[in-house]
Amino acid sequence: MNKTLSIIRDVVLEMGGTIEEFVPEREFFYINMQGKRILLERDISITRQSFISGRLTQCKEVTHKLLLANGLPSPATVCFYNKSYDRTVELKKLSTLTYPIILKKAIGSNSRGIFPGVANIKEALKILERELPRLRSMVAQKMVFGKEYRVLVFGERVIGALEMIHPNVVGDGVSSIRKIIKEKQSITKKRTKFDKRFKEILKSQGVSLGSVIPKGKIIYFKRNSSLAEGGETRDVTDIVHKDVKNICVDASKTVGKYLVGIDVICNDISKKPTKRTFNILEINGKPDLFIHYNPTHGKVRNVLKDIIKFLIKVSLPLPSNNK
């Protein structure tokens, strides 16, 4: 059973309800609780308005435009579409950005189709022309720096927040970086390619694959929070600054969602945010809930309990002849 579905089942059973399969191949199921029967799918989506499109959060450039239109902080972003690709036009778009930038799929998640640390227009255009025919649409975004966080907003509240720690190795004073990475990734879903970009990341920290680093020293080998390649998470729910909470709730309203996962970058999520130090990168309308039950460091957050209570409250009871 999928990890998220397993967590949903455990929480529902703990609350006195039952789970009933509907179309398991599509991961649809019913929750039966308190005389109500609610049809759900694995990735739960709750909108504030019934006519809101899921594409507001699926399409990164749409999200970006909505954030800017509502005065919310988001890095400079431009979008490219396969169907309307024009090399001259795309070069002009790329020239409006400050480098380095990150290129990524305009629709998607799970750290796929992401190319961070693109240093110049020439490199950006090369990636764009190679990847765009396959991905169909891409965005280029000014890279902002700081710690990366994922904030879970439900209604008017932040119910979970995680620091997303980029894949790294910790020196033991004996082993090479190559050996430590291979040992760490013997149990991960994905192995990191030791390619040119990877080697550049190590070089920027003054090391190489063969380096033996002092005990306790941390070396990062990815520029994004890829959990599949050994990224880690730390629960920070209790320290999120009230102004950060307000911004994230406002962002959820901007995209018309009652439940969202918001990716932000800032220096410290416990500090008052400023325009220069706080940015919203993406908003996920079907957020990953499982990660709040399995942080690498810190407290587990039972975020599903409040969500299920809400679903029961707003759902219609079963007809009397079906009770």
Kinemage of the C-alpha trace (Angstrom):
@kinemage 1
@onewidth
@group {chain A} dominant
@subgroup {mainchain}
@vectorlist {calphas} color= white
{ca met a 1} P 0.000 0.000 0.000
{ca asn a 2} L 1.185 3.522 -0.805
{ca lys a 3} L 2.733 5.290 2.214
{ca thr a 4} L 0.235 8.165 2.138
{ca leu a 5} L -2.724 5.777 1.884
{ca ser a 6} L -1.315 3.767 4.767
{ca ile a 7} L -1.154 6.887 6.953
{ca ile a 8} L -4.711 7.890 5.961
{ca arg a 9} L -5.956 4.417 6.872
{ca asp a 10} L -4.194 4.460 10.255
{ca val a 11} L -5.559 7.912 11.176
{ca val a 12} L -9.125 7.053 10.067
{ca leu a 13} L -9.094 3.808 12.071
{ca glu a 14} L -7.722 5.661 15.096
{ca met a 15} L -10.634 8.108 14.793
{ca gly a 16} L -13.176 5.277 14.748
{ca gly a 17} L -13.861 5.148 11.014
{ca thr a 18} L -13.231 2.650 8.239
{ca ile a 19} L -11.652 2.718 4.786
{ca glu a 20} L -13.397 1.129 1.817
{ca glu a 21} L -11.647 0.624 -1.515
{ca phe a 22} L -13.402 2.088 -4.541
{ca val a 23} L -11.012 1.948 -7.509
{ca pro a 24} L -7.712 0.886 -5.937
{ca glu a 25} L -5.880 1.010 -9.283
{ca arg a 26} L -6.616 4.761 -9.338
{ca glu a 27} L -6.109 5.102 -5.573
{ca phe a 28} L -9.722 6.138 -4.931
{ca phe a 29} L -11.330 5.117 -1.655
{ca tyr a 30} L -14.191 5.892 0.729
{ca ile a 31} L -13.943 7.069 4.327
{ca asn a 32} L -16.887 5.846 6.419
{ca met a 33} L -17.299 7.790 9.652
{ca gln a 34} L -20.078 9.315 11.789
{ca gly a 35} L -22.816 8.306 9.357
{ca lys a 36} L -21.003 9.830 6.369
{ca arg a 37} L -19.291 8.284 3.348
{ca ile a 38} L -16.669 10.454 1.644
{ca leu a 39} L -15.010 9.596 -1.673
{ca leu a 40} L -11.351 10.636 -1.789
{ca glu a 41} L -8.187 9.992 -3.730
{ca arg a 42} L -4.707 9.527 -2.316
{ca asp a 43} L -3.583 13.118 -2.902
{ca ile a 44} L -6.220 15.181 -1.130
{ca ser a 45} L -7.309 18.477 -2.723
{ca ile a 46} L -9.623 20.933 -0.920
{ca thr a 47} L -10.627 24.178 -2.623
{ca arg a 48} L -12.029 27.320 -1.032
{ca gln a 49} L -14.289 27.869 -4.060
{ca ser a 50} L -15.958 25.046 -6.005
{ca phe a 51} L -15.222 26.642 -9.383
{ca ile a 52} L -11.466 27.038 -8.838
{ca ser a 53} L -9.304 25.118 -11.313
{ca gly a 54} L -6.589 22.779 -10.129
{ca arg a 55} L -4.372 24.322 -12.805
{ca leu a 56} L -3.848 27.401 -10.619
{ca thr a 57} L -1.371 25.379 -8.577
{ca gln a 58} L -0.370 22.814 -11.208
{ca cys a 59} L 1.091 25.454 -13.547
{ca lys a 60} L 4.042 27.197 -11.925
{ca glu a 61} L 3.854 30.326 -14.078
{ca val a 62} L 0.141 30.782 -13.252
{ca thr a 63} L 0.931 30.528 -9.538
{ca his a 64} L 3.757 33.062 -9.920
{ca lys a 65} L 1.538 35.590 -11.719
{ca leu a 66} L -1.186 35.235 -9.075
{ca leu a 67} L 1.321 35.770 -6.262
{ca leu a 68} L 2.739 38.920 -7.866
{ca ala a 69} L -0.745 40.257 -8.646
{ca asn a 70} L -1.582 39.983 -4.959
{ca gly a 71} L 1.637 41.537 -3.663
{ca leu a 72} L 3.159 38.294 -2.405
{ca pro a 73} L 6.911 37.590 -2.734
{ca ser a 74} L 8.056 35.297 -5.556
{ca pro a 75} L 11.309 35.257 -7.581
{ca ala a 76} L 11.363 36.674 -11.134
{ca thr a 77} L 10.015 33.985 -13.458
{ca val a 78} L 9.498 33.532 -17.213
{ca cys a 79} L 7.801 30.665 -19.021
{ca phe a 80} L 8.462 28.803 -22.285
{ca tyr a 81} L 6.013 26.693 -24.303
{ca asn a 82} L 6.929 24.071 -26.863
{ca lys a 83} L 4.076 24.994 -29.236
{ca ser a 84} L 5.022 28.661 -29.470
{ca tyr a 85} L 8.809 28.362 -29.173
{ca asp a 86} L 10.727 31.137 -30.927
{ca arg a 87} L 14.463 31.269 -30.260
{ca thr a 88} L 14.702 35.052 -30.554
{ca val a 89} L 11.768 35.598 -28.189
{ca glu a 90} L 13.092 33.070 -25.665
{ca leu a 91} L 16.512 34.737 -25.652
{ca lys a 92} L 14.841 38.043 -24.798
{ca lys a 93} L 12.980 36.379 -21.935
{ca leu a 94} L 16.159 34.809 -20.600
{ca ser a 95} L 17.952 38.176 -20.787
{ca thr a 96} L 15.454 39.704 -18.322
{ca leu a 97} L 16.644 37.412 -15.516
{ca thr a 98} L 19.523 37.787 -13.089
{ca tyr a 99} L 21.823 34.747 -13.058
{ca pro a 100} L 22.208 32.104 -11.741
{ca ile a 101} L 18.745 30.758 -12.501
{ca ile a 102} L 16.880 27.494 -12.127
{ca leu a 103} L 15.074 25.842 -15.040
{ca lys a 104} L 12.264 23.383 -14.319
{ca lys a 105} L 9.091 21.854 -15.660
{ca ala a 106} L 6.185 24.280 -15.642
{ca ile a 107} L 3.921 21.443 -14.520
{ca gly a 108} L 5.237 18.852 -12.107
{ca ser a 109} L 6.852 18.078 -8.788
{ca asn a 110} L 8.972 15.443 -7.020
{ca ser a 111} L 12.271 17.129 -7.947
{ca arg a 112} L 12.069 15.888 -11.560
{ca gly a 113} L 12.949 18.040 -14.541
{ca ile a 114} L 14.875 20.507 -12.382
{ca phe a 115} L 18.122 22.195 -13.455
{ca pro a 116} L 19.458 24.514 -10.729
{ca gly a 117} L 22.513 26.750 -10.837
{ca val a 118} L 22.341 27.648 -14.539
{ca ala a 119} L 25.090 30.235 -14.840
{ca asn a 120} L 24.335 32.133 -18.057
{ca ile a 121} L 22.017 32.565 -21.043
{ca lys a 122} L 24.044 30.240 -23.281
{ca glu a 123} L 23.785 27.387 -20.789
{ca ala a 124} L 20.086 28.113 -20.186
{ca leu a 125} L 19.276 28.048 -23.903
{ca lys a 126} L 21.112 24.747 -24.346
{ca ile a 127} L 19.063 23.116 -21.566
{ca leu a 128} L 15.856 24.680 -22.837
{ca glu a 129} L 16.274 23.438 -26.392
{ca arg a 130} L 17.199 19.958 -25.176
{ca glu a 131} L 14.414 19.549 -22.604
{ca leu a 132} L 11.481 21.631 -23.867
{ca pro a 133} L 10.424 19.233 -26.674
{ca arg a 134} L 10.061 16.488 -24.050
{ca leu a 135} L 8.603 18.555 -21.198
{ca arg a 136} L 6.330 20.769 -23.380
{ca ser a 137} L 6.573 23.760 -21.027
{ca met a 138} L 9.269 25.062 -18.682
{ca val a 139} L 9.895 27.988 -16.373
{ca ala a 140} L 13.120 29.841 -15.692
{ca gln a 141} L 13.360 31.446 -12.277
{ca lys a 142} L 15.928 33.629 -10.595
{ca met a 143} L 17.668 31.569 -7.929
{ca val a 144} L 17.187 32.809 -4.400
{ca phe a 145} L 19.263 31.541 -1.538
{ca gly a 146} L 18.640 30.547 2.030
{ca lys a 147} L 17.043 27.623 3.785
{ca glu a 148} L 14.246 25.771 2.036
{ca tyr a 149} L 10.984 25.027 3.835
{ca arg a 150} L 7.668 23.352 3.086
{ca val a 151} L 4.702 24.915 4.886
{ca leu a 152} L 1.359 23.093 5.108
{ca val a 153} L -1.608 25.470 5.254
{ca phe a 154} L -5.091 24.280 6.162
{ca gly a 155} L -7.780 26.939 6.214
{ca glu a 156} L -6.530 29.851 8.294
{ca arg a 157} L -3.702 27.915 9.969
{ca val a 158} L -0.261 26.503 9.385
{ca ile a 159} L -0.551 22.928 10.656
{ca gly a 160} L 2.906 21.707 9.663
{ca ala a 161} L 6.272 23.065 8.530
{ca leu a 162} L 9.465 21.288 7.569
{ca glu a 163} L 12.956 22.465 6.779
{ca met a 164} L 13.981 20.660 3.586
{ca ile a 165} L 17.666 19.798 3.921
{ca his a 166} L 19.540 19.242 0.669
{ca pro a 167} L 21.296 15.861 0.194
{ca asn a 168} L 24.585 15.886 2.026
{ca val a 169} L 27.310 13.763 3.542
{ca val a 170} L 28.904 14.080 6.960
{ca gly a 171} L 32.623 13.435 7.135
{ca asp a 172} L 34.062 10.690 9.333
{ca gly a 173} L 37.718 11.668 8.883
{ca val a 174} L 38.476 8.379 7.100
{ca ser a 175} L 36.193 7.735 4.126
{ca ser a 176} L 36.130 9.559 0.792
{ca ile a 177} L 33.077 11.558 -0.254
{ca arg a 178} L 32.480 9.026 -3.027
{ca lys a 179} L 32.322 6.163 -0.529
{ca ile a 180} L 30.053 8.001 1.929
{ca ile a 181} L 27.593 8.954 -0.825
{ca lys a 182} L 27.469 5.403 -2.177
{ca glu a 183} L 26.861 4.022 1.316
{ca lys a 184} L 24.151 6.604 2.022
{ca gln a 185} L 22.424 5.984 -1.291
{ca ser a 186} L 22.419 2.202 -0.952
{ca ile a 187} L 18.919 2.632 0.547
{ca thr a 188} L 17.615 5.677 -1.353
{ca lys a 189} L 15.157 5.563 -4.264
{ca lys a 190} L 17.550 7.321 -6.616
{ca arg a 191} L 21.314 7.481 -7.104
{ca thr a 192} L 23.000 10.804 -7.784
{ca lys a 193} L 24.893 11.053 -11.061
{ca phe a 194} L 28.526 12.031 -10.600
{ca asp a 195} L 28.340 14.369 -13.600
{ca lys a 196} L 29.832 17.763 -14.395
{ca arg a 197} L 27.228 19.711 -12.409
{ca phe a 198} L 27.704 17.427 -9.403
{ca lys a 199} L 31.470 17.924 -9.495
{ca glu a 200} L 30.997 21.706 -9.740
{ca ile a 201} L 28.885 21.654 -6.569
{ca leu a 202} L 31.661 19.814 -4.728
{ca lys a 203} L 34.317 22.116 -6.173
{ca ser a 204} L 32.436 25.193 -4.911
{ca gln a 205} L 32.912 23.753 -1.407
{ca gly a 206} L 36.628 23.060 -1.961
{ca val a 207} L 36.356 19.268 -2.243
{ca ser a 208} L 36.151 16.470 -4.811
{ca leu a 209} L 34.830 12.902 -4.897
{ca gly a 210} L 38.134 11.595 -3.567
{ca ser a 211} L 38.339 14.064 -0.660
{ca val a 212} L 38.353 12.816 2.919
{ca ile a 213} L 36.581 15.437 5.010
{ca pro a 214} L 37.005 15.997 8.746
{ca lys a 215} L 34.679 14.216 11.132
{ca gly a 216} L 31.396 16.093 11.497
{ca lys a 217} L 31.931 18.419 8.495
{ca ile a 218} L 28.899 18.618 6.182
{ca ile a 219} L 29.226 18.700 2.391
{ca tyr a 220} L 26.148 19.174 0.182
{ca phe a 221} L 26.004 17.401 -3.178
{ca lys a 222} L 22.658 18.671 -4.553
{ca arg a 223} L 21.269 22.202 -4.890
{ca asn a 224} L 17.678 21.145 -4.369
{ca ser a 225} L 15.875 19.173 -1.680
{ca ser a 226} L 15.660 15.790 -3.386
{ca leu a 227} L 14.345 13.367 -0.761
{ca ala a 228} L 14.776 10.524 -3.249
{ca glu a 229} L 18.553 11.116 -3.291
{ca gly a 230} L 19.020 11.387 0.453
{ca gly a 231} L 17.588 14.786 1.342
{ca glu a 232} L 16.390 15.158 4.914
{ca thr a 233} L 13.595 16.963 6.748
{ca arg a 234} L 13.380 18.744 10.093
{ca asp a 235} L 10.071 19.684 11.738
{ca val a 236} L 9.946 23.438 12.474
{ca thr a 237} L 6.201 23.877 13.001
{ca asp a 238} L 6.562 25.365 16.470
{ca ile a 239} L 8.952 28.147 15.438
{ca val a 240} L 7.293 29.582 12.290
{ca his a 241} L 7.059 33.372 12.613
{ca lys a 242} L 3.498 34.733 12.724
{ca asp a 243} L 4.137 36.953 9.680
{ca val a 244} L 5.310 33.934 7.690
{ca lys a 245} L 2.097 32.154 8.684
{ca asn a 246} L 0.029 35.122 7.514
{ca ile a 247} L 1.826 35.283 4.152
{ca cys a 248} L 1.324 31.565 3.578
{ca val a 249} L -2.383 31.720 4.452
{ca asp a 250} L -2.768 34.694 2.086
{ca ala a 251} L -0.999 32.691 -0.637
{ca ser a 252} L -3.438 29.793 -0.174
{ca lys a 253} L -6.337 32.209 -0.640
{ca thr a 254} L -4.706 33.666 -3.748
{ca val a 255} L -4.846 30.264 -5.468
{ca gly a 256} L -8.287 29.465 -4.034
{ca lys a 257} L -7.170 26.450 -2.011
{ca tyr a 258} L -8.119 25.430 1.528
{ca leu a 259} L -5.263 22.924 1.736
{ca val a 260} L -1.834 23.637 0.214
{ca gly a 261} L 1.831 22.840 0.626
{ca ile a 262} L 3.949 25.955 0.042
{ca asp a 263} L 7.659 25.840 -0.806
{ca val a 264} L 9.487 28.874 0.529
{ca ile a 265} L 13.089 29.998 0.846
{ca cys a 266} L 14.231 32.348 3.581
{ca asn a 267} L 17.150 32.829 5.939
{ca asp a 268} L 15.251 31.667 9.017
{ca ile a 269} L 11.555 30.805 9.170
{ca ser a 270} L 11.441 31.878 12.814
{ca lys a 271} L 12.400 35.471 11.901
{ca lys a 272} L 10.217 38.279 10.560
{ca pro a 273} L 10.242 37.996 6.743
{ca thr a 274} L 11.362 40.819 4.462
{ca lys a 275} L 11.080 41.278 0.681
{ca arg a 276} L 14.781 40.606 0.305
{ca thr a 277} L 14.933 37.475 2.449
{ca phe a 278} L 11.642 35.644 1.870
{ca asn a 279} L 10.274 34.086 -1.330
{ca ile a 280} L 7.495 31.678 -2.270
{ca leu a 281} L 8.757 29.220 -4.881
{ca glu a 282} L 5.774 26.967 -5.523
{ca ile a 283} L 2.337 26.050 -4.191
{ca asn a 284} L 1.103 22.457 -4.294
{ca gly a 285} L -2.664 21.993 -4.300
{ca lys a 286} L -2.304 18.280 -3.490
{ca pro a 287} L 0.438 18.412 -0.863
{ca asp a 288} L 2.449 15.449 0.338
{ca leu a 289} L 1.078 14.715 3.812
{ca phe a 290} L 3.230 11.663 4.516
{ca ile a 291} L 6.402 13.718 4.977
{ca his a 292} L 4.935 15.266 8.139
{ca tyr a 293} L 4.661 11.767 9.634
{ca asn a 294} L 8.217 10.811 8.825
{ca pro a 295} L 10.613 13.722 9.481
{ca thr a 296} L 14.300 12.887 9.639
{ca his a 297} L 14.582 15.166 12.668
{ca gly a 298} L 11.961 16.488 15.071
{ca lys a 299} L 8.346 15.880 15.950
{ca val a 300} L 5.757 13.913 13.965
{ca arg a 301} L 2.681 16.011 13.100
{ca asn a 302} L -0.702 14.276 12.794
{ca val a 303} L -1.894 16.710 10.111
{ca leu a 304} L -4.520 14.341 8.722
{ca lys a 305} L -6.617 14.353 11.878
{ca asp a 306} L -7.732 17.976 11.437
{ca ile a 307} L -8.232 17.463 7.690
{ca ile a 308} L -10.472 14.433 8.170
{ca lys a 309} L -12.483 16.191 10.894
{ca phe a 310} L -13.116 19.033 8.430
{ca leu a 311} L -14.172 16.664 5.654
{ca ile a 312} L -16.642 14.940 7.979
{ca lys a 313} L -18.042 18.293 9.113
{ca val a 314} L -18.703 19.646 5.603
{ca ser a 315} L -19.942 16.387 4.037
{ca leu a 316} L -23.627 15.501 3.780
{ca pro a 317} L -24.883 12.554 5.872
{ca leu a 318} L -25.823 9.304 4.169
{ca pro a 319} L -29.499 8.912 3.176
{ca ser a 320} L -31.467 7.277 5.974
{ca asn a 321} L -32.069 4.063 4.003
{ca asn a 322} L -28.317 3.537 3.654
{ca lys a 323} L -27.457 3.907 7.324
